[in-house]
Amino acid sequence: MGDEAPKNHLIMKNIYLIWPTDIAKQSALYPPLGLASLAAVLRQKGFPVRVFDLSFDRTWAQIHSLNEDGGIYGISFTSSLHGNVRKCIGIIRARDPRAKIVLGGPHASVLPEDSLNDLDADVVCIGEAEVSFPRVVDALLQGSDLSAVDGIAFRDRERGVTITPDADKILDLDSLPLPDQSLFPYEAYFGAKGFRELSIITSRGCPNRCTFCQPTLERMFGRKIRYYGSDYVVRQIRSLQENFRLDFLVISDDTFVTNKKRALELCRRIVLDKISIFWRCQTGVNGLDRELIRGLKKAGCFIVALGVESGSQDILDHLQKSVRVERIKAVFKMCHEEGMLTHAYLMVGSPGESAATIEETRSLLKEIRPFSSNICLTTPYPGTSLYDSLKERNLLEDRAWDDYDHLLSDSIHIKTPDVDLAGLNRFKRTLLRAQKYPLFKLRCLVRAFANGNSLRRLFRVARANPGIVLRGLRLFYKSLFAKGLELSNPATRANALYAPPAHRVRPPRRK
């Protein structure tokens, strides 16, 4: 990659990487790793890079204050940020008429032509951008033909929209520099949550065939899972510890345990290198067994997030989850026995959802008793098998892209005679009521942390980061009564779901 550094004779332009979101639309609060990785690659190549993270910039002052002439702007986004991107581009075009705007992220990758035309953009980087985006920048600076760059879509006045051949995936992920999260407002992220937490990924790709994710993930990362080496992962964790004094770490792989031998080896490496940090991850229930749960816990993992989705086997089969309800029960039972906290991802409103299937999910929750959960509306994102299937059968509601957010409670996407939006939100509250067991949660916390291994780790962490004691106690107390996303993002709009119905809200007392 070093031979692609910017040429000395090029007139350098500022490059802006933009995360056009706000905290109300996020499920968890930490910087986007895709942009952090791209920023690190660009800086390694000598490009001048600035990051505009709009998560906490309510007036978008960063965009309105632009004073550029021909800057290059990279904007990564999901479907629910479509309106924000349109607004952002409008401001950029007004402030910098000669701007070159490059889009990326899931929505642009699966709908490159539509994104170029709908959003008045110049280029789309499809999938991973660490190779394609620097080449696009070189081409724009030199005025050369973009058709020589693989993995992009672009438009020009003569040919309209052109989509180039797919770019090769990055086989040696360890060749990438560490994602640069220092360019983002990390202290604001920490303050909004009340504790210091950042994320990493240790792999790219997912082997599962769930209809609500695939083949979009395949489009982004390819069919084959690629892993970062243990040295790279350890180096990344140590860097975050040293530079940000973290309380916790999130491993944000789509499915952390896809290879048992590799997962155990990484856990052993964390233990052998005496990395003192508490962390969490997400994975599928099929990948977990007792040996792995013990290995994760010994390495500092204190909670695993598991894709449950539904207690109805029919719905799981329709979503191609490739998991049995009995397996879900067995894995949660093992986690409870081993002192591993659990988080359940749940969905309501899948095709075929009814009062009967919700009752199956409620019964499952009463048995598996997750420590926490997210309850989402089934959302058929563009590019997924679920979206294509529903569209083919004319079962998609006509919705703006901004409504494609599974975390929010004010949009329904699947036409069904059995359930409306009010009914789905009643189902959500039914599932929430099934999870009110603070004394059980307290026992789980005691089992998770009142043991020799966890206490020794806590002592080592607290010695280097004394603030974790108070923040951790406050977090664990809140977790006994927290609902939905109140821990990972107290400001998300999704939390409005858990407010009492309007007719039950008590009026304020008169003074």
Number of C-alpha atoms within 10 A of each C-alpha: 12 7 7 11 16 20 13 7 7 10 9 17 17 15 20 18 22 22 22 23 22 17 20 16 18 21 23 18 24 24 21 17 17 17 27 19 18 25 27 21 23 21 15 15 16 13 19 14 18 16 20 19 21 20 22 15 15 10 9 16 11 13 17 13 11 14 11 15 13 17 19 23 23 22 24 25 20 20 20 19 21 23 16 16 22 16 12 18 20 15 17 22 16 12 17 17 14 14 19 19 22 24 30 26 21 23 25 26 26 22 16 24 19 13 22 21 14 11 18 14 21 18 28 31 29 29 26 23 26 21 21 20 25 21 19 25 23 20 16 15 17 15 9 11 10 21 16 13 22 19 23 28 27 22 18 11 6 6 8 10 18 16 19 16 13 13 17 12 18 16 12 11 16 15 11 17 17 21 20 19 22 14 17 21 17 18 14 15 22 17 11 17 19 17 22 22 22 27 21 19 19 22 22 23 20 23 14 17 16 19 20 21 21 19 20 21 22 19 19 20 20 18 14 13 15 18 18 17 16 19 11 17 21 16 13 17 20 15 13 20 20 10 10 16 17 22 23 21 21 18 18 19 19 20 24 22 21 21 12 15 11 15 18 19 13 21 22 17 17 21 15 10 10 12 18 21 21 20 21 21 24 22 19 21 22 16 14 20 14 13 10 17 21 18 18 24 24 17 25 23 25 22 24 24 22 24 21 24 21 27 24 22 18 14 18 19 13 16 20 14 20 13 16 16 15 11 13 19 18 14 22 23 15 16 24 19 14 16 22 24 25 23 21 23 17 21 23 23 27 22 18 15 19 19 13 11 18 22 17 15 26 22 15 21 21 15 13 19 22 23 26 24 23 20 26 22 26 22 23 25 26 20 20 20 20 24 20 16 14 17 15 10 8 11 15 18 14 10 11 12 16 14 19 23 24 22 24 22 22 16 18 26 23 23 16 17 8 12 18 14 15 12 14 21 21 14 22 24 16 15 23 19 13 16 21 18 15 15 11 15 21 16 12 23 20 12 17 23 18 12 11 9 14 20 13 13 20 19 14 16 22 17 12 14 15 14 16 21 16 12 15 15 11 13 17 16 14 13 18 19 15 18 22 22 22 19 20 18 23 22 21 21 18 25 19 13 19 16 11 11 9 7 6 8 9 8 6 6 5 4 3
